[in-house]
């Protein structure tokens, strides 16, 4: 069920019967010369809408701008400052609790959002208002990604490229895949300048990659994207079903020893 498509009287029975909502979040930021700036939020929305379709749980509209100042040097990147992002997501989630939701899955597709969503979840849980957890698609299927790509790359690489080739092929510049690889950083894991004596030395994507992306984009395909999408959607559906069956009190912080 997609909240924005429903008339308000038709939502009453959902809130009477269910207490879980799915909230997709991503970013609007550079994803190299070959992918759209909406890559992350398009991926998040696709997973959230599909999981909602398969389970019947409520999916909210997508939060399309995230914490992305580390991509700001590239044209068109948008971002929210971290405190504003956290406050906004917390406020939106409290909107849901007003209607009776007490557990939320943040379907997130942007790494820059992770720590902030975890912080929002802690705030809500500590207050006893809701149990909200962050889910990121690629972290749910690491073995499949490792098998699929020699150099998956954490940003704009073949895993995201494959998903967009599958979900929105008209938005992918396939003729630029080699340029994306050759103008970016292929082997992120062995990049010698990213860490110095145990300290992470960079702040922005452009410090490591001239065109903003990592990994080998020429390894991507729509067929692989479909496999990734189906596998991760299964993981998300199972997470929602697991969370929906928990007793709410058991999800709250334990008492002091």
C-alpha positions in Angstrom: 0.0 0.0 0.0 1.4 3.4 -1.0 0.3 6.1 1.4 0.2 8.9 -1.1 -2.2 7.1 -3.4 -4.9 6.5 -0.8 -7.8 8.7 0.4 -7.7 9.2 4.1 -10.8 7.2 5.0 -9.3 4.2 3.3 -6.3 4.3 5.5 -8.2 3.9 8.7 -8.4 0.1 8.6 -4.6 -0.2 8.0 -3.8 1.8 11.1 -6.3 -0.2 13.1 -4.7 -3.5 12.0 -1.0 -2.8 11.4 1.7 -0.9 13.2 4.6 -1.0 10.7 5.6 1.5 8.0 8.3 1.4 5.3 10.1 4.7 4.6 12.4 5.0 1.6 15.3 7.4 1.7 18.2 8.2 -0.7 19.9 11.2 -2.1 20.1 13.5 -5.1 23.8 13.6 -5.9 26.3 13.0 -8.6 26.7 9.3 -9.6 29.4 9.8 -12.2 29.0 10.5 -15.9 26.7 7.5 -16.6 24.0 7.5 -13.9 21.3 9.9 -12.9 21.6 12.1 -9.8 18.5 10.4 -8.4 20.2 6.9 -8.4 20.0 6.4 -4.7 16.4 7.5 -4.1 15.2 5.7 -7.2 16.7 2.5 -5.9 15.3 3.0 -2.4 11.8 3.7 -3.7 11.9 0.7 -5.9 12.7 -1.6 -3.0 10.3 0.0 -0.7 7.4 0.0 -3.1 8.1 -3.7 -4.1 8.2 -4.8 -0.5 5.0 -3.0 0.3 3.3 -4.6 -2.8 4.4 -8.1 -1.7 3.5 -7.7 2.0 0.7 -5.1 2.2 2.6 -2.9 4.6 2.4 0.8 4.2 5.0 2.7 2.2 5.4 6.4 2.6 6.7 8.9 0.0 10.4 8.9 -0.6 12.9 11.3 1.1 14.9 12.2 -2.0 17.6 14.5 -0.6 20.1 13.2 2.0 23.4 14.0 3.7 25.6 14.4 0.7 28.0 17.4 1.2 30.9 15.1 0.3 29.7 15.2 -3.3 29.1 18.9 -3.5 31.9 19.7 -6.0 29.9 18.0 -8.8 27.2 19.8 -10.6 23.7 19.5 -9.3 24.4 17.6 -6.0 21.9 18.5 -3.4 22.2 17.9 0.4 20.7 18.5 3.7 22.9 19.4 6.7 23.2 16.4 9.0 21.3 18.0 12.0 18.5 19.2 9.7 18.2 15.8 8.1 18.1 14.0 11.5 15.4 16.4 12.8 13.3 16.0 9.6 13.4 12.2 9.6 12.6 12.1 13.3 9.7 14.6 12.8 8.3 12.6 9.8 8.5 9.4 11.8 6.7 11.0 14.8 3.9 11.9 12.3 3.5 8.2 11.7 3.5 7.4 15.4 0.6 9.8 15.8 -1.4 7.6 13.5 -0.5 4.4 15.4 2.8 3.3 13.8 5.3 2.1 16.3 7.9 0.3 14.1 9.5 1.6 11.0 12.0 0.3 8.4 14.1 3.0 6.8 14.8 1.6 3.3 18.0 3.5 2.7 20.2 3.5 -0.4 22.7 6.2 0.5 25.7 5.5 2.7 25.9 9.1 3.9 22.5 8.7 5.6 23.4 5.6 7.6 24.8 7.0 10.9 22.1 9.7 11.0 19.3 7.2 10.6 20.8 5.1 13.4 20.8 8.2 15.6 17.2 8.9 14.8 16.3 5.3 15.6 18.1 5.6 18.9 16.2 8.8 19.8 12.8 7.3 19.0 13.6 4.0 20.8 15.0 5.8 23.9 11.9 7.9 24.1 9.7 4.7 23.9 7.9 6.1 20.8 8.9 3.8 18.0 11.4 1.2 17.0 13.0 2.4 13.7 15.8 0.5 11.9 17.9 1.3 8.9 18.2 -1.2 6.1 20.5 -0.9 3.1 20.0 -3.2 0.2 23.7 -4.1 -0.6 24.4 -5.0 3.0 21.7 -7.6 2.9 23.3 -9.6 0.1 27.1 -9.1 0.4 27.9 -12.6 -0.9 25.9 -12.2 -4.1 27.6 -8.8 -4.7 31.0 -10.3 -4.1 30.3 -13.1 -6.6 28.8 -10.8 -9.2 31.6 -8.1 -9.4 35.4 -8.0 -9.2 35.3 -4.3 -8.3 31.8 -3.4 -7.1 32.8 0.0 -5.7 30.9 1.7 -2.9 29.6 4.6 -5.1 28.4 4.6 -8.7 29.9 1.3 -9.3 28.6 -1.8 -11.2 26.1 -2.8 -8.4 24.2 0.6 -8.5 24.7 0.7 -12.3 23.2 -2.7 -12.7 20.2 -1.8 -10.6 19.4 1.3 -12.6 20.0 -0.5 -15.8 17.2 -2.9 -14.6 14.9 -0.4 -13.0 15.3 2.7 -15.2 17.4 1.7 -18.3 16.4 4.9 -20.1 18.4 6.9 -17.5 21.7 5.1 -18.0 24.3 6.4 -20.4 25.7 3.0 -21.4 28.1 4.6 -23.9 29.9 6.3 -20.9 30.5 3.1 -18.8 34.2 2.8 -19.9 34.7 6.6 -19.3 33.2 6.2 -15.8 35.7 3.4 -15.1 38.7 5.1 -16.6 38.0 8.4 -15.0 37.2 7.1 -11.6 38.9 4.9 -9.0 38.5 1.2 -9.8 40.2 -0.5 -6.9 38.9 1.3 -3.8 40.0 -1.4 -1.4 43.7 -0.9 -2.2 43.7 2.8 -2.6 46.9 3.9 -0.9 45.9 7.5 -0.1 42.5 6.9 1.6 44.0 6.0 5.0 47.2 7.1 6.6 48.5 5.4 9.7 45.0 4.3 10.6 43.3 7.7 9.9 40.8 8.3 7.1 42.4 11.2 5.4 39.7 12.3 2.9 36.4 14.2 3.3 35.0 14.5 -0.2 34.5 12.1 -3.1 36.6 14.3 -5.4 39.6 13.7 -3.1 39.7 10.1 -4.5 38.0 10.1 -7.9 38.1 12.8 -10.6 34.6 11.9 -12.0 33.0 10.9 -8.7 32.7 7.1 -9.0 34.4 4.0 -7.9 34.6 0.4 -9.2 34.4 -1.1 -12.7 31.1 0.1 -14.3 31.7 -2.0 -17.4 30.9 -5.1 -15.4 27.3 -4.0 -14.9 24.2 -5.4 -16.6 20.4 -5.3 -16.3 20.3 -9.1 -15.9 22.6 -8.8 -12.8 20.5 -5.9 -11.6 17.4 -8.1 -11.7 19.2 -10.7 -9.6 20.3 -8.2 -7.1 16.9 -6.6 -6.9 15.0 -9.9 -6.3 17.5 -11.2 -3.7 17.5 -8.0 -1.7 13.8 -7.5 -1.9 13.4 -11.0 -0.4 15.6 -9.9 2.5 13.6 -6.7 3.0 10.3 -8.6 3.0 11.6 -11.0 5.6 12.9 -8.2 7.7 9.4 -6.5 7.6 7.7 -9.7 8.5 10.1 -10.3 11.4 9.7 -6.8 12.8 5.9 -6.9 12.5 5.7 -10.0 14.7 7.8 -8.6 17.5 6.2 -7.5 20.8 6.8 -3.8 21.0 7.9 -3.9 24.6 10.6 -6.4 23.7 12.0 -3.8 21.2 12.5 -1.1 23.8 15.6 -0.5 25.8 16.2 -2.9 28.7 16.0 -1.6 32.3 19.2 -0.7 34.1 20.9 -3.7 35.8 
